[in-house]
Amino acid sequence: MSAGQHTPPTVRAVWTSNRTTWRINCPHCFAVHVHGPQVGHKVAHCEPGTPGKTLGYVVEAPADQQALGEVTR
């Protein structure tokens, strides 16, 4: 990141009910966003022009998946 930009926050994912996708509580707009089950940086599904769209966040695997060693990159 260039000078003046902030570091994206890190959020822990939770499995959706069908256990095929992850949901996170967005630290930018406080809505629930759904992503595929991969760890790493994501562009938030916030409204255009919001910090989530430009900064995004880093998604960590759900705690139960980390314990099983099933993290996907």
C-alpha positions in Angstrom: 0.0 0.0 0.0 1.2 3.5 -0.7 1.8 6.1 2.0 -1.4 7.6 3.4 -3.5 4.4 2.9 -4.7 2.4 5.8 -4.2 -1.2 6.5 -7.4 -3.3 5.8 -9.0 -4.7 9.0 -9.0 -8.4 9.6 -12.3 -10.2 10.2 -13.1 -13.8 11.1 -15.6 -15.6 8.8 -18.4 -17.8 9.9 -19.9 -20.6 7.8 -23.2 -20.0 6.1 -26.0 -22.5 6.9 -25.2 -24.6 3.8 -21.4 -24.6 4.7 -20.4 -23.7 1.1 -19.7 -20.0 1.7 -18.5 -17.7 4.5 -20.3 -14.7 5.9 -18.6 -11.8 7.6 -19.9 -8.8 9.5 -18.4 -5.9 7.6 -16.3 -3.6 9.7 -17.0 -0.7 7.3 -20.8 -0.7 6.7 -21.8 -3.3 9.4 -23.8 -5.3 7.0 -23.3 -9.1 6.4 -21.3 -9.9 3.3 -20.9 -13.4 1.8 -17.7 -14.7 0.2 -16.3 -17.9 -1.2 -14.4 -19.9 1.4 -10.9 -18.5 0.8 -8.7 -16.6 3.2 -7.1 -13.4 2.3 -7.9 -9.9 1.1 -11.4 -9.2 -0.2 -13.1 -6.2 -1.7 -16.1 -5.5 0.4 -19.6 -5.6 -1.0 -20.3 -2.1 0.4 -21.9 0.7 -1.5 -19.6 2.4 -4.1 -17.6 5.3 -2.6 -17.4 3.8 0.9 -14.1 2.7 2.7 -15.0 -0.9 2.2 -14.9 -0.6 -1.6 -11.5 1.0 -1.6 -9.9 -0.6 1.5 -11.6 -4.0 1.8 -10.7 -6.4 4.5 -8.7 -9.5 5.2 -10.8 -12.6 5.9 -9.7 -15.3 8.3 -11.1 -18.8 8.2 -13.9 -19.7 10.7 -12.5 -21.0 14.0 -13.8 -24.5 13.4 -12.1 -24.7 10.0 -8.8 -23.5 11.3 -8.9 -26.2 14.0 -9.4 -28.9 11.3 -6.6 -27.6 9.2 -8.9 -27.1 6.2 -7.9 -23.5 5.3 -8.1 -22.8 1.6 -5.8 -20.2 0.0 
